[in-house]
């Protein structure tokens, strides 16, 4: 079994971003924040509907489970939109009609799999909200959000959406990094690489994640405000069982060397060693299919890239994907050749921020360019297109989401990483045949639980 513990708010955060100079950033003022009560939602999204009503206005009427949904903590999340039918289905034959709302990666999938890839589009919804405490923290602290001079550290920022008003590229990336933070998370995820011939390589990973800044009442003066932790246990393939990894992330430190630490327990030697190379484009998952910084579509340091905001667009994105957590759906039905089974997918039209990363001269990464599509209502990355050094679109990835009734936040679900060249894909964060993830229900989590000393006695 391979375990990883890291002081991060998620495995998606091992270092930070280096973008433009600090002097280029304008401070958010108290006057600016008034827009969060009028034109913008309390998290910084546009409140109004789109001109053609494809994207509805934000209502924020539901906190937790909707009134007509019966839910008990620990159960699967009931789908509040289970009775809805697709408005239409996009196929390779009619995709030109919807091209303005498709990404290059989606178009490439239609070209690669013209007979089987489809996108069922459902009515769009913007009805869920975060807690009043989250919104209050944003109003209280967003004006003080400050980056270090190299943009690799963040100080005096609220737990979520440190830059809700007109973010720059650097600030937008920080919003994405904080977007899926949950105080405590315990989950076992299945992983599967589906090759072009239909053969499957399996993996299984156990995550324990602890983010003190999102646990209980936020205290900006707390020493733990600037740290997050996680522990990961990989049970498959068998050759990796017993490996443990732990680490930490200091949000307020400049530079990758000062911001994070990672340690690995090797079951063969029964020793713990520091692993400074962990991160960036190091292969991870079954067969090393994706990179460490592919987790949640982008999770690593931004210092190897130049970042640019392309704009805001209305795109058909995976949304309200409750079906993909349904225990009645078997992996044999979901994991079809070439791509996930479209019958279990749900797409909605939403506004997204388009954020582009181009590899800096003199830096190395197997992705020379990346394009992320960030949901305006949660700042979570929903789609990503990754290009190789020749400028070829290599991998197109998607992350599904649900609104977690117990944690009262948007929660990343199953993710799919498609290799357009080989025809293989990775399905990650599958929970259909695993226990329901536990959110904000892990009282044993503390700093010591995630220390390198602790894993010396817990490897097996």
HELIX and SHEET records of a PDB file:
HELIX    1   1 UNK A   22  UNK A   24  5                                   3    
HELIX    2   2 UNK A   30  UNK A   33  1                                   4    
HELIX    3   3 UNK A   34  UNK A   37  5                                   4    
HELIX    4   4 UNK A   95  UNK A  101  5                                   7    
HELIX    5   5 UNK A  104  UNK A  112  1                                   9    
HELIX    6   6 UNK A  132  UNK A  141  1                                  10    
HELIX    7   7 UNK A  142  UNK A  144  5                                   3    
HELIX    8   8 UNK A  169  UNK A  178  1                                  10    
HELIX    9   9 UNK A  212  UNK A  214  5                                   3    
HELIX   10  10 UNK A  223  UNK A  226  5                                   4    
HELIX   11  11 UNK A  238  UNK A  240  5                                   3    
HELIX   12  12 UNK A  256  UNK A  259  1                                   4    
HELIX   13  13 UNK A  286  UNK A  288  5                                   3    
HELIX   14  14 UNK A  292  UNK A  294  5                                   3    
HELIX   15  15 UNK A  322  UNK A  325  5                                   4    
HELIX   16  16 UNK A  331  UNK A  334  1                                   4    
HELIX   17  17 UNK A  342  UNK A  344  5                                   3    
HELIX   18  18 UNK A  448  UNK A  450  5                                   3    
HELIX   19  19 UNK A  452  UNK A  456  1                                   5    
SHEET    1   A14 UNK A 271  UNK A 274  0                                        
SHEET    2   A14 UNK A 260  UNK A 266 -1                                        
SHEET    3   A14 UNK A 244  UNK A 250 -1                                        
SHEET    4   A14 UNK A   2  UNK A   6  1                                        
SHEET    5   A14 UNK A 227  UNK A 236 -1                                        
SHEET    6   A14 UNK A 200  UNK A 210 -1                                        
SHEET    7   A14 UNK A 184  UNK A 194 -1                                        
SHEET    8   A14 UNK A 425  UNK A 430 -1                                        
SHEET    9   A14 UNK A 409  UNK A 419 -1                                        
SHEET   10   A14 UNK A 393  UNK A 404 -1                                        
SHEET   11   A14 UNK A 381  UNK A 387 -1                                        
SHEET   12   A14 UNK A 369  UNK A 375 -1                                        
SHEET   13   A14 UNK A 347  UNK A 359 -1                                        
SHEET   14   A14 UNK A 305  UNK A 318 -1                                        
SHEET    1   B 8 UNK A 271  UNK A 274  0                                        
SHEET    2   B 8 UNK A 260  UNK A 266 -1                                        
SHEET    3   B 8 UNK A 244  UNK A 250 -1                                        
SHEET    4   B 8 UNK A   2  UNK A   6  1                                        
SHEET    5   B 8 UNK A 227  UNK A 236 -1                                        
SHEET    6   B 8 UNK A 200  UNK A 210 -1                                        
SHEET    7   B 8 UNK A 184  UNK A 194 -1                                        
SHEET    8   B 8 UNK A 438  UNK A 439 -1                                        
SHEET    1   C 2 UNK A  88  UNK A  90  0                                        
SHEET    2   C 2 UNK A 119  UNK A 121 -1                                        
SHEET    1   D 2 UNK A 146  UNK A 147  0                                        
SHEET    2   D 2 UNK A 154  UNK A 155 -1                                        
SHEET    1   E 2 UNK A 283  UNK A 284  0                                        
SHEET    2   E 2 UNK A 290  UNK A 291 -1                                        
END                                                                             
